[in-house]
Structures are given as structure tokens and as C-alpha cells.
Amino acid sequence: MADELLSAPHVLEYDYRRSLGPVLSRFFTGLRDRKIEAVKTRQGRVLVPPAEYDPETGETISDEWVEVGPGGCVKSWAWVSEPLERHHCDKPFAFALIELDGADTALTHRVHAASEDEMKTGMRVTAEWADDTVGAIGDIVAFVPEETV
């Protein structure tokens, strides 16, 4: 009896809603209009998704907005062979950090590649937009390898 292991399933999730404020409201409105906007820090770094404060200095961000992407480079990725319901995707995909053209930071999003073998760090991808955009991150359905576009 003393050698038996006890176990219990446990799922750790943080289900919450957040008010957007002026910076993220503009970002999501841009997505609705099929453009990806970023902000510049006072030192000139381009942040996407945009932030209200510089993550390195804590200073407020300048009022300068720039359009980035829609293409970019995969910096890192993880393959999801069996998507969960909350992924809103019915086929395997990669979660990737994508540094969009013109940005200095990476955006986390899905990449729809035909297989895990097609995913590579450094590969070029571009945004695939939803037919009907509403001002949400799902307006970008996924990023796709540029050679398939």
C-alpha cells in the first residue's frame, strides 16, 4: 500500500477578459481593416503587439504608429499534432513566434503548414485573413508559408 502513487488530473487555466484601452483598441481595429499596426518606443524599437509602456524602460510609448507585416520570419515554434477545442482549429498546426517585417518583437500566432516537417525556424510566413473581420486576433486565421501563397 505504501508503494502506491496517488494522482489526480488537474487543468490550470486562466480564463479572463480584459478591457482594451486606446492602444489595443487601435491594434484590433487595424486587424479588422486587414492591417497590422505596431508602436515605436522612444528608442525606436517597434513593438507588436503594441504596448502602452516600453517593456525595457517602463516609459510610456510614443504616439508613433507604424504598419508592419503582413509577412515575417518564424523565430521559434512548437507543433500541435492534436488541436484542442479551444484552439479553434481542426487540423495540426504550429504555434510560432513570428517577427513581422518592420517589427523588433515577435507575435505569437498559428502557422498552418502541411506537416511538422515543413516547419523551420527562419522560414517566411504571411498572414491569412478571415473572410469576415471583426476586430479580433482571429481576423488573422493563421500565418502560412510564403512559398504556398
ABEGO torsion letter per residue (X at the ends): XAABBBBBBBBBBBBBBBBAEAAAAAAAAAAAAGBBBBBBBAAGBBBOBBBABBAAAGBBBBABBBBBOABBBBABBBBBABBBAAAGBABBBBBBBBBBBGBABBBBBBBBBABAAABBBGBBBBBBBBABBAGBAAABABBBBAAAX
